Amino acid sequence: MATREMPERPDDVFFWRERAAQLEEALQSRIVIEQAKGILAERFGLGLEGSFGLIRHAARSNRMKIHVLARAVTTERETPKPIVRSLAAQAHVFVAVSREQRVADTEKLFKDLNLSIAELLDGKSGGFLCECGNPLCNETIDLDPEDLKMLHSRDGFYAIIVGHQIPDLETVVMENDRFAIVRNNGYAFD
């Protein structure tokens, strides 16, 4: 966008509206880019700098604006083709996170979210998020906050919807008609 010189009169309404629109557009682009960095970091086990480098390389290689590609990352279920091609071109720097690590990280994220939800509920019962290893799961479990806190006092145990367990990575240690408790078998917890 071409910018105009500062107005002679500070009350030049058109100038200030145009400036506000430019700043709003820049802010929205930056937000989308940050979201895309986070998505790619999670999806491919890259750091935030590596994710931004990947977006920048893919956009340049495909003559796209960075924010346009970032928007595709945030709105499309599949990884956009320019990102996939850039990863393929730089396979030597791409280090995938193991499946076990991704599942454990997802379970820990949902555990942390549920602990925050429990604090907000202030002792009242409510719907907690399924803590399964599927990052797209959005089902809820009706659980007592104190039971959840007790469960989470031991690392590696999670409350999930019955049937959401991953048999080769988790062991069901308890199950009822509302939820199951699983133990992650392979991840070293901190």
C-alpha positions in Angstrom: 0.0 0.0 0.0 1.3 3.4 -0.8 1.4 5.7 2.2 0.6 9.3 2.1 2.7 12.0 3.7 1.6 13.3 7.1 -1.3 15.6 6.8 -0.8 19.3 7.0 -3.8 19.5 9.3 -4.1 16.9 12.1 -7.9 16.8 11.4 -7.5 15.2 7.9 -10.1 12.5 8.6 -9.4 10.5 5.4 -5.7 10.2 6.3 -6.4 8.9 9.8 -9.1 6.5 8.7 -6.7 5.1 6.1 -3.9 4.8 8.6 -6.2 3.0 11.1 -7.3 0.6 8.4 -3.6 -0.1 7.5 -2.7 -0.7 11.1 -5.7 -3.0 11.6 -4.8 -5.0 8.5 -1.2 -5.3 9.7 -2.3 -6.5 13.1 -4.7 -9.1 11.7 -1.9 -10.4 9.4 0.5 -10.7 12.3 -2.1 -12.6 14.4 -2.7 -15.1 11.6 1.1 -15.5 11.1 1.6 -16.2 14.8 -1.3 -18.7 14.8 0.2 -20.5 11.7 3.6 -20.6 13.4 2.0 -22.3 16.4 0.1 -24.8 14.3 3.2 -25.8 12.3 5.3 -26.0 15.4 2.8 -28.4 16.9 2.2 -30.4 13.7 5.8 -30.9 12.8 7.7 -30.5 16.0 9.4 -27.3 14.9 10.3 -24.4 17.1 8.5 -21.1 16.4 11.5 -19.7 14.5 11.7 -22.8 12.4 8.0 -22.6 11.7 8.3 -19.0 10.6 11.3 -19.9 8.4 9.2 -22.7 6.8 6.3 -20.3 6.1 8.6 -17.7 4.7 10.5 -20.2 2.5 7.2 -21.7 1.2 5.7 -18.3 0.5 8.8 -17.0 -1.3 9.2 -20.2 -3.3 5.6 -20.0 -4.5 5.4 -16.2 -4.9 2.8 -15.8 -2.2 2.4 -13.3 0.5 3.3 -14.7 3.9 -0.1 -13.8 5.5 -2.0 -15.5 2.6 -0.1 -18.7 3.2 -0.5 -18.4 7.0 -4.2 -18.0 6.5 -4.3 -21.2 4.5 -2.4 -23.0 7.4 -5.0 -21.7 9.9 -8.1 -22.4 7.9 -7.4 -25.6 6.0 -7.5 -29.0 7.6 -4.7 -30.3 5.4 -1.2 -28.8 5.4 -1.1 -26.5 2.3 0.9 -27.8 -0.6 3.5 -25.0 -0.6 4.4 -26.0 3.0 4.6 -29.7 2.1 6.9 -28.9 -0.9 9.1 -26.7 1.3 9.4 -29.4 3.8 10.3 -31.9 1.1 12.9 -29.5 -0.3 14.5 -29.1 3.2 14.1 -32.7 4.5 17.5 -32.6 6.1 16.4 -29.9 8.5 13.0 -31.4 9.2 13.0 -33.5 12.4 9.6 -35.1 13.1 8.4 -35.5 16.7 7.7 -39.1 17.5 4.0 -40.2 17.6 4.5 -41.1 21.3 5.8 -37.6 22.1 2.9 -36.0 20.2 0.3 -38.1 22.1 2.0 -37.3 25.4 2.2 -33.6 24.6 -1.5 -33.5 23.6 -2.5 -35.4 26.8 -0.5 -33.0 28.9 -2.0 -30.0 27.2 -5.6 -31.2 27.9 -4.5 -32.1 31.5 -3.3 -28.5 32.0 -6.4 -27.1 30.4 -8.6 -29.2 32.7 -6.7 -28.1 35.8 -7.3 -24.5 34.8 -11.0 -25.2 34.2 -11.1 -26.8 37.7 -9.7 -23.6 39.2 -12.3 -21.5 37.4 -15.2 -23.8 38.5 -14.0 -23.2 42.1 -15.0 -26.7 43.4 -18.2 -27.0 41.4 -18.7 -30.0 39.1 -18.6 -29.3 35.4 -17.6 -30.4 32.0 -13.9 -31.2 31.5 -12.2 -31.9 28.2 -11.4 -35.4 27.2 -7.6 -35.8 27.7 -7.1 -38.3 24.9 -4.1 -38.1 22.6 -6.3 -36.8 19.7 -5.6 -33.0 19.3 -8.9 -32.6 17.5 -11.1 -34.1 20.2 -13.5 -31.7 21.7 -15.7 -34.0 23.8 -16.4 -33.3 27.4 -16.4 -35.5 30.5 -18.6 -34.8 33.6 -16.2 -35.3 36.4 -15.8 -34.0 40.0 -13.0 -31.4 40.2 -11.5 -33.1 43.3 -11.4 -36.5 41.5 -9.7 -34.8 38.6 -7.1 -33.2 40.9 -6.4 -36.5 42.6 -6.0 -38.2 39.2 -3.6 -35.6 38.1 -1.5 -35.8 41.2 0.2 -38.7 39.5 2.0 -38.1 36.2 0.9 -40.1 33.2 -2.8 -40.7 34.1 -5.6 -39.1 32.1 -9.4 -39.0 32.0 -10.8 -39.8 28.6 -14.0 -40.7 26.9 -14.5 -44.5 26.9 -13.1 -45.8 23.6 -10.6 -42.9 23.0 -7.7 -44.9 24.4 -4.7 -45.6 22.1 -4.1 -49.4 22.9 -0.4 -49.5 21.9 0.5 -46.4 24.0 -2.0 -46.5 26.9 -3.4 -48.9 29.4 -7.0 -48.5 30.7 -6.8 -48.7 34.5 -10.4 -47.9 35.3 -13.6 -47.5 33.3 -17.2 -46.6 34.0 -20.2 -45.5 31.9 -19.0 -41.8 31.8 -15.2 -42.0 31.3 -12.1 -44.1 31.5 -8.8 -43.5 33.2 -5.7 -44.4 31.2 -2.0 -44.5 31.9 0.4 -43.5 29.2 2.9 -46.4 29.0 5.8 -45.0 27.1 6.5 -41.3 27.8 9.0 -40.1 30.4 7.1 -37.4 32.3 8.7 -34.3 33.8 
